[in-house]
Amino acid sequence: MDTKDKQEMMKKAYLNAVDNMVISGLDNEVCYIVIRESMKLYLKGHNVEATEGEIISYIKSQVEILHKALSDYEVGAKFEHIGHEKM
């Protein structure tokens, strides 16, 4: 599988994992674990080989994008999102 195809599958695995509304009520650490394990299962189910390091790296990059996007907005004090410092 070439790099472009693998990145597309990583994207699909990530989107599939974060589309699960159950994670919205979890704390950051548990949310991260659920996303990581969901991605592993998705990729395995599609016969895509990815190391845990590759999956973690992909999650971190997506969290960084989210963090940058949210940095311009103020939301109530109770708002939390996956923090990159937890990974």
Rosetta blueprint (number, residue, H / E / L):
1 M L
2 D L
3 T H
4 K H
5 D H
6 K H
7 Q H
8 E H
9 M H
10 M H
11 K H
12 K H
13 A H
14 Y H
15 L H
16 N H
17 A H
18 V H
19 D L
20 N L
21 M H
22 V H
23 I H
24 S H
25 G H
26 L L
27 D L
28 N H
29 E H
30 V H
31 C H
32 Y H
33 I H
34 V H
35 I H
36 R H
37 E H
38 S H
39 M H
40 K H
41 L H
42 Y H
43 L H
44 K H
45 G H
46 H L
47 N L
48 V L
49 E L
50 A L
51 T L
52 E H
53 G H
54 E H
55 I H
56 I H
57 S H
58 Y H
59 I H
60 K H
61 S H
62 Q H
63 V H
64 E H
65 I H
66 L H
67 H H
68 K H
69 A H
70 L H
71 S L
72 D L
73 Y L
74 E L
75 V L
76 G L
77 A L
78 K L
79 F L
80 E L
81 H L
82 I L
83 G L
84 H H
85 E H
86 K H
87 M L
